[in-house]
Amino acid sequence: MVFIPGYQFLIKKRTAPISGEKFSLSVNKHIDSKLLTGAGFFGLGWGLAGICPGPVVSSLGVGNGQAWLFLVAMLLGMLAANKAQKA
């Protein structure tokens, strides 16, 4: 409820993103094994940790040790995925 006025006045009416010239959607409509594997790992990590990747950053501010562990694991997973993609 608190976010709705800000969204209505600042975000919804934008014709271009804040950080770019235009909004763009992926033209790739193919569902492949990489997409399914990535989605599976994402869901598995979210389910096992019980922490959503977005709000984990705000959880760091309250000194939640599990949030720090999750953040480190998430970053390591992102690095591993990046290296695997380049290989």
C-alpha positions as CSV (number, residue, x, y, z in Angstrom):
1,M,0.0,0.0,0.0
2,V,2.8,2.4,0.7
3,F,4.5,1.8,-2.7
4,I,1.3,2.3,-4.8
5,P,1.3,6.1,-5.0
6,G,5.0,6.2,-5.8
7,Y,4.5,3.6,-8.5
8,Q,1.5,5.4,-10.0
9,F,3.2,8.8,-10.2
10,L,6.9,7.9,-10.8
11,I,7.1,4.5,-12.6
12,K,3.9,3.5,-14.4
13,K,3.8,6.5,-16.8
14,R,7.4,6.2,-18.0
15,T,7.9,5.7,-21.7
16,A,11.6,4.9,-21.2
17,P,13.6,3.3,-18.4
18,I,15.7,5.5,-16.0
19,S,18.9,3.8,-17.1
20,G,18.4,3.5,-20.8
21,E,16.8,4.8,-24.0
22,K,14.0,2.3,-24.3
23,F,12.4,-0.7,-22.7
24,S,13.4,-4.0,-24.4
25,L,12.1,-7.5,-24.2
26,S,14.0,-10.6,-25.1
27,V,13.3,-11.8,-28.6
28,N,14.4,-15.3,-27.7
29,K,11.3,-17.3,-27.2
30,H,13.1,-20.7,-27.2
31,I,12.9,-22.7,-24.0
32,D,16.1,-24.8,-23.7
33,S,18.0,-26.8,-21.1
34,K,20.0,-23.9,-20.0
35,L,16.9,-21.9,-19.1
36,L,15.2,-24.8,-17.4
37,T,18.4,-25.7,-15.4
38,G,18.9,-22.1,-14.3
39,A,15.2,-21.8,-13.3
40,G,15.5,-25.0,-11.4
41,F,18.6,-23.9,-9.5
42,F,17.0,-20.6,-8.8
43,G,13.9,-22.2,-7.4
44,L,15.8,-24.8,-5.4
45,G,18.0,-22.2,-3.8
46,W,15.1,-20.0,-3.0
47,G,13.1,-22.9,-1.5
48,L,16.0,-24.3,0.5
49,A,17.1,-20.9,1.9
50,G,13.6,-19.6,2.4
51,I,14.9,-16.1,1.4
52,C,13.9,-14.3,-1.8
53,P,17.0,-12.9,-3.7
54,G,15.6,-9.4,-3.8
55,P,14.8,-8.8,-0.1
56,V,17.9,-10.5,1.1
57,V,19.7,-7.2,0.7
58,S,17.3,-5.5,3.1
59,S,17.8,-8.5,5.5
60,L,21.5,-7.6,5.7
61,G,20.6,-4.4,7.6
62,V,19.1,-6.2,10.5
63,G,22.2,-8.4,11.1
64,N,20.6,-11.6,9.8
65,G,23.4,-14.2,9.6
66,Q,21.5,-16.4,7.2
67,A,21.1,-13.5,4.8
68,W,24.9,-13.1,4.7
69,L,25.3,-16.8,4.0
70,F,22.6,-16.7,1.3
71,L,24.2,-13.6,-0.3
72,V,27.6,-15.2,-0.5
73,A,26.2,-18.5,-1.9
74,M,24.1,-16.5,-4.4
75,L,27.2,-14.5,-5.6
76,L,29.3,-17.7,-5.8
77,G,26.5,-19.3,-7.9
78,M,26.4,-16.3,-10.2
79,L,30.2,-16.5,-10.7
80,A,30.1,-20.2,-11.4
81,A,27.3,-19.8,-13.9
82,N,29.2,-17.0,-15.6
83,K,32.3,-19.1,-15.9
84,A,30.3,-22.1,-17.1
85,Q,28.7,-20.0,-19.8
86,K,32.0,-18.8,-21.0
87,A,33.5,-22.3,-21.2
